[in-house]
């Protein structure tokens, strides 16, 4: 089973303020995070928690480093290979790994810091730096000389919180437009994805000339998937989610542009007739795309893994392309949502300076030698020298399918944007479930957008 599906359901209790962190004593900080089977190609609902899993015992005298990860399927295999490669070097450092299900990861991480049992390194998303700042350490004192220059600028900049680096990026992955080219050929269209009029005409032709649906705003039955695609359309329309600075954010997507973007979502499953409001299963859109019942949808670079059959291969009958998703209406910026699986360094007063230095050395190795990561999850490695290496550029995902190469172009051209760094968990379903209700016509666009905006503003005001 493939490992990425954009699903998550998270409790209100994942909003952790510095006030709670400093004053809670022995309380558990984050609770109730439900399963996520791969939000961005990094998460993995099929990872199992195993407190004793590791890469083997270190040699006598080795500095022992504990690393928590949430990857599953191919990503887990490739990350474990990188860990084993690092451990095989004669560098006096040995890394032990522990897999934690993604849905439990934040809860377990916050609890471990409170208990003084945090690992030296933990995987999580790069845009979560401000949320994780209370329980992680900056690493500028431990980085090797020139480390900042190894990574794409946009990825490195997203690792900064208040001017200091708190994480190292493993990859850059994002969302774009997948097209089933067999359906487009049957409709007799050669689409232009550079403007809304051309895209709309293509969708209308597909509906009139084939039995397939034209376009789904979503690739999964998931509020987070709705949030990510809504952010792409909102930005291209000239809107913004938030204005202001950390600590003084104002939610702004309930303005006219935000409401118009919400109406567009509703029209796709309504007046336009390009998609249906119902989901027969969480993965229905993926299944429809593979089967030729859906011509186009927005999905992540990693989602190519969802196309694989039980033999781990993409069906020969599936002829598809990966296009930049810059067809939405408006005069805003042509940018797409992006994220980075990253490595953080949790706070633990029991960690020695030697261990902290070793943890950063390990993280630099993993993020600067990960050619395998591209073939594993469809991710663009965040280190530019790795992304442009022959090993990566000769993969089918670069040469044949174009997912990684298109993401590379978007990164180099400044056409990706990370979600805002906030002290709250911005991925929580409590903010974005109204967008799913909107898409499925369970509520009207105005009510849905205002409900989302109000919930988000209340959370920001309380932190």
C-alpha positions in Angstrom: 0.0 0.0 0.0 1.3 3.4 -0.8 2.0 5.7 2.0 1.0 9.2 1.1 -2.6 10.5 1.2 -2.7 13.9 2.7 -4.9 12.9 5.6 -4.8 14.2 9.1 -7.1 14.8 12.0 -5.7 16.7 15.0 -7.1 17.8 18.3 -7.5 21.4 19.5 -5.0 20.4 22.3 -2.1 20.5 19.9 -2.1 24.3 20.3 0.8 24.7 22.7 1.7 28.2 23.9 5.0 29.1 25.6 2.8 29.9 28.7 1.6 26.3 28.8 5.0 24.9 28.1 6.7 26.8 30.9 3.9 26.4 33.5 2.4 22.9 32.9 4.9 21.1 35.1 4.5 17.4 34.5 1.4 17.7 32.3 1.3 16.3 28.8 1.4 19.1 26.3 -0.2 17.7 23.2 -2.8 15.0 23.0 -5.3 13.5 20.7 -3.5 13.6 17.4 -5.1 11.1 15.1 -3.6 9.3 12.2 -1.9 10.8 9.2 -0.8 8.5 6.4 1.6 10.9 4.7 0.8 14.5 4.6 3.6 15.5 2.3 5.3 12.3 1.4 7.1 12.3 4.7 4.3 11.2 7.0 3.4 7.6 7.2 0.3 6.1 8.9 1.7 2.6 8.4 4.8 3.3 10.5 4.6 1.4 13.8 5.9 2.7 17.1 8.7 0.7 18.4 10.6 2.0 21.4 13.4 -0.5 20.8 13.9 -0.2 17.1 17.4 1.0 16.2 20.2 0.6 13.7 22.2 -1.6 15.9 24.6 -1.0 18.8 27.4 1.5 18.4 31.0 0.6 18.9 32.6 1.1 22.3 33.4 4.8 22.7 30.9 5.9 20.0 28.8 9.0 20.7 25.2 7.6 20.7 22.5 9.7 18.9 18.8 8.9 19.0 16.7 9.8 16.0 12.9 9.7 15.8 11.3 9.5 12.4 7.8 9.0 11.0 8.5 7.8 7.4 6.9 4.7 5.9 7.2 2.4 2.9 9.9 3.5 0.5 10.9 6.6 2.4 11.6 4.6 5.5 13.7 2.2 3.6 15.7 5.0 2.0 16.2 6.9 5.3 17.3 3.7 7.0 19.8 3.2 4.3 21.2 6.7 4.8 21.4 6.0 8.6 23.3 2.8 7.9 25.7 4.5 5.5 26.4 7.2 8.2 26.9 4.5 10.9 29.3 2.6 8.7 31.7 5.6 8.6 34.6 5.7 11.1 33.4 9.0 12.6 32.9 8.0 16.2 29.1 8.5 16.0 26.3 5.9 16.0 22.7 6.8 15.3 19.8 4.7 16.8 16.4 5.1 15.1 12.9 4.9 16.5 9.8 4.9 14.3 6.8 6.8 15.6 3.4 6.9 13.8 2.9 10.3 12.3 -0.4 10.8 14.1 1.3 10.4 17.4 4.5 12.2 16.6 3.9 15.7 17.9 2.3 14.4 21.1 5.1 12.1 21.8 7.8 14.7 21.0 6.3 17.3 23.3 5.9 14.7 26.1 9.4 13.5 25.7 10.8 17.0 26.1 8.7 17.5 29.2 10.0 14.3 30.7 13.7 15.0 29.9 13.7 12.0 27.5 13.8 13.8 24.1 15.8 12.3 21.2 18.8 14.2 19.7 17.1 14.5 16.3 13.5 14.4 15.2 11.9 14.6 11.8 9.1 17.2 11.2 8.0 19.8 8.7 10.0 22.9 8.1 7.1 25.3 8.4 6.6 24.2 12.0 9.7 26.0 13.3 7.8 28.5 15.3 5.4 25.9 16.7 8.4 23.7 17.7 10.7 26.5 18.9 9.7 26.1 22.6 10.9 22.5 22.6 13.9 22.6 20.2 17.3 24.2 20.0 18.8 26.5 17.4 21.9 25.0 15.7 23.9 27.9 14.4 26.7 27.2 16.9 27.1 23.6 15.6 26.8 23.9 11.8 29.9 23.3 9.7 31.3 26.3 7.8 29.3 27.1 4.7 26.4 24.8 5.6 23.8 27.4 4.8 25.0 27.6 1.2 24.3 23.9 0.6 20.6 24.3 0.4 18.1 26.0 -1.9 17.6 29.5 -0.5 13.9 29.2 -0.1 14.3 26.0 2.0 17.1 27.4 4.1 15.1 30.6 4.8 12.2 28.5 5.9 14.3 26.9 8.6 14.9 30.2 10.4 13.0 31.3 13.4 13.7 34.8 14.7 16.9 34.8 12.6 18.3 31.5 13.8 18.3 28.1 12.1 16.3 25.5 14.0 16.3 22.7 11.5 17.9 21.3 8.3 15.7 20.6 5.3 15.7 17.1 3.8 13.7 18.0 0.7 11.4 20.4 -1.0 8.0 19.0 -2.1 4.9 20.7 -3.3 1.6 20.5 -5.1 0.9 20.9 -8.8 -1.5 19.7 -11.5 -1.5 16.0 -12.6 -3.1 15.4 -16.0 -4.3 12.0 -17.4 -3.1 12.5 -20.9 -5.2 9.7 -22.3 -8.4 11.4 -21.2 -7.2 14.7 -22.7 -6.4 13.0 -26.0 -9.9 11.4 -26.0 -11.4 14.8 -25.5 -9.3 16.2 -28.4 -7.8 19.0 -26.4 -4.3 20.4 -26.2 -4.7 22.4 -23.0 -3.2 25.7 -22.1 -2.4 25.8 -18.4 -1.3 29.4 -18.2 -4.7 31.1 -17.8 -8.1 30.4 -16.4 -10.0 30.9 -19.6 -8.0 28.3 -21.4 -8.2 25.9 -18.5 -11.9 26.3 -18.2 -12.5 25.7 -21.9 -10.4 22.5 -21.6 -12.5 21.3 -18.6 -15.8 22.0 -20.4 -14.6 20.1 -23.5 -13.6 17.1 -21.4 -17.1 17.0 -19.8 -18.9 17.3 -23.1 -16.7 15.0 -25.2 -15.9 12.2 -22.7 -17.5 10.2 -19.8 -14.7 11.5 -17.5 -14.9 14.3 -15.0 -12.6 17.2 -15.8 -10.9 18.4 -12.7 -10.9 17.8 -8.9 -9.6 20.5 -6.6 -8.6 17.7 -4.2 -6.7 14.5 -4.5 -8.0 13.1 -1.2 -10.9 13.4 1.2 -8.9 15.6 3.6 -9.3 19.1 5.1 -5.5 19.6 4.9 -5.6 18.8 1.1 -8.3 21.4 0.8 -6.2 24.0 2.7 -3.2 23.4 0.6 -5.0 23.8 -2.8 -7.1 26.7 -1.5 -3.8 28.4 -0.6 -2.6 28.0 -4.2 -5.8 29.4 -5.7 -6.0 32.2 -3.0 -2.5 33.4 -3.7 -2.9 33.4 -7.4 -6.1 35.5 -6.9 -4.1 38.0 -5.0 -5.2 37.0 -1.5 -3.3 36.1 1.6 -4.0 33.9 4.6 -2.4 36.1 7.2 -0.9 39.6 7.5 1.3 41.0 10.2 4.2 39.4 12.1 4.5 36.4 14.4 2.8 37.3 17.6 0.5 39.8 15.9 -1.1 37.9 13.0 -4.4 38.9 11.4 -6.4 36.4 9.4 -7.3 37.9 6.1 -8.7 35.2 3.9 -12.3 36.1 4.8 -12.1 39.1 2.6 -13.6 39.4 -0.9 -10.8 37.5 -2.6 -11.0 34.7 -0.1 -14.7 34.4 -0.5 -14.4 34.4 -4.3 -11.8 31.6 -4.0 -14.2 29.7 -1.8 -17.0 30.2 -4.4 -14.7 28.8 -7.1 -14.2 25.7 -5.0 -18.0 25.2 -4.7 -18.5 25.9 -8.4 -16.1 23.1 -9.4 -18.5 20.6 -7.8 -21.5 22.7 -8.6 -22.2 25.0 -11.5 -19.1 24.1 -13.5 -19.9 20.4 -13.3 -16.2 19.4 -13.4 -16.3 17.2 -10.3 -18.8 15.6 -8.0 -19.2 16.6 -4.3 -19.2 13.0 -3.0 -16.2 10.9 -2.0 -16.8 7.2 -2.3 -13.6 6.6 -0.3 -10.8 8.7 1.0 -8.7 7.9 -2.0 -11.5 8.1 -4.6 -9.9 10.8 -6.7 -6.7 8.9 -7.0 -8.5 5.8 -8.0 -10.6 7.8 -10.5 -7.5 9.4 -12.0 -5.7 6.1 -12.5 -8.9 4.5 -14.0 -9.4 7.3 -16.5 -12.6 8.6 -14.8 -10.9 11.9 -13.8 -8.8 14.0 -16.2 -6.9 16.3 -13.8 -6.4 17.0 -10.1 -4.1 18.9 -7.7 -1.7 16.6 -5.9 1.8 16.5 -4.5 5.1 15.5 -6.1 5.1 12.5 -3.8 1.6 11.4 -4.9 3.2 9.5 -7.8 3.6 6.7 -5.3 -0.1 6.5 -5.1 -0.3 5.5 -8.7 1.8 2.3 -8.2 0.1 -1.1 -8.4 0.6 -4.0 -6.0 4.0 -4.7 -7.7 5.2 -1.2 -6.9 5.1 -0.1 -10.5 3.1 2.6 -12.3 0.6 1.0 -14.7 1.7 1.1 -18.3 -1.8 2.2 -19.2 -1.5 5.4 -17.1 -0.1 8.2 -19.3 0.2 11.3 -17.2 1.9 14.7 -16.9 2.8 17.0 -14.1 2.1 20.7 -14.8 2.7 23.9 -12.8 -0.6 24.8 -11.2 -0.7 28.4 -12.3 -4.1 28.3 -14.1 -6.2 29.8 -11.4 -7.9 33.2 -12.0 -6.6 36.5 -10.6 -3.6 38.8 -10.8 -1.7 37.5 -7.8 1.6 35.6 -7.6 2.2 32.4 -9.5 3.3 30.3 -6.5 2.4 26.8 -5.3 2.3 25.4 -1.8 5.5 23.7 -0.7 6.9 22.0 2.4 10.1 20.4 3.6 10.6 17.2 5.6 13.2 18.5 8.0 15.4 17.5 11.0 14.9 19.3 14.3 16.9 19.1 17.5 14.7 18.6 20.6 15.7 20.2 23.9 17.1 17.9 26.5 19.4 19.1 29.3 20.9 15.6 29.4 22.4 16.0 26.0 26.1 16.9 26.0 27.8 19.4 23.8 29.5 16.5 22.1 26.2 14.8 21.4 24.6 18.0 20.1 27.5 18.5 17.7 27.3 14.9 16.6 23.5 15.3 16.0 24.1 18.2 13.6 26.9 16.4 11.9 24.5 13.5 11.3 21.7 15.8 10.0 24.1 17.5 7.6 25.1 14.2 6.2 21.6 13.0 5.7 20.4 16.2 4.0 23.5 16.6 1.8 24.0 13.0 0.6 20.4 11.9 0.0 20.2 11.1 -3.7 18.1 8.1 -2.7 15.4 10.4 -1.3 14.3 11.5 -4.8 13.5 8.0 -6.0 11.9 7.1 -2.6 9.3 9.7 -2.3 9.3 11.9 -5.3 10.9 14.7 -3.4 13.4 17.3 -4.6 16.4 17.1 -2.4 16.9 20.4 -0.5 20.6 20.4 -1.1 21.1 21.9 -4.5 24.2 19.8 -5.4 22.2 16.7 -4.7 19.2 17.9 -6.6 21.3 18.6 -9.7 23.4 15.4 -9.4 23.4 12.9 -12.2 21.9 10.3 -9.9 18.8 12.4 -9.3 18.4 13.9 -12.8 18.6 10.4 -14.4 15.7 9.1 -12.4 12.3 8.4 -14.2 10.7 11.0 -11.9 13.0 13.7 -13.4 13.3 12.5 -17.0 10.1 10.7 -17.8 7.4 11.9 -15.4 8.8 15.4 -14.7 7.6 15.6 -11.1 11.0 16.4 -9.5 12.3 18.4 -12.5 9.1 20.6 -12.5 9.5 21.2 -8.7 13.2 22.1 -9.3 12.1 24.7 -11.9 9.5 26.1 -9.5 12.1 26.3 -6.7 14.7 28.0 -8.8 12.1 30.5 -10.2 10.7 31.3 -6.8 7.4 29.8 -7.6 6.8 27.9 -4.3 5.7 29.2 -1.0 5.7 27.6 2.4 2.7 28.0 4.7 3.1 30.7 7.4 5.1 29.9 10.4 2.7 30.1 13.3 2.9 29.1 17.0 -0.1 26.9 16.5 -0.4 23.7 14.4 -1.7 25.3 11.2 -2.4 21.8 9.7 -5.1 21.1 12.3 -8.4 20.0 10.8 -10.3 22.3 13.1 -9.4 25.2 10.8 -10.0 23.5 7.4 -12.9 21.1 7.8 -15.3 23.9 6.6 -13.4 23.9 3.3 -14.4 20.2 2.8 -18.0 21.0 3.8 -17.9 23.8 1.2 -16.5 21.5 -1.6 -19.1 18.9 -0.8 -22.0 21.5 -0.6 -22.7 20.8 3.0 -22.5 24.6 3.6 -22.3 27.8 1.6 -18.9 29.4 0.7 -19.4 32.5 2.9 -20.2 30.5 6.0 -17.4 28.1 5.5 -14.7 30.7 4.9 -15.9 32.8 7.8 -16.0 29.7 10.1 -12.4 28.8 9.1 -11.1 32.3 9.5 -12.7 32.8 12.9 -11.4 29.5 14.3 -7.9 30.3 13.1 -7.9 33.9 14.5 -9.1 32.7 17.9 -6.3 30.1 18.0 -3.7 32.7 17.0 -5.0 35.2 19.6 -4.7 32.7 22.4 -1.0 32.0 21.7 
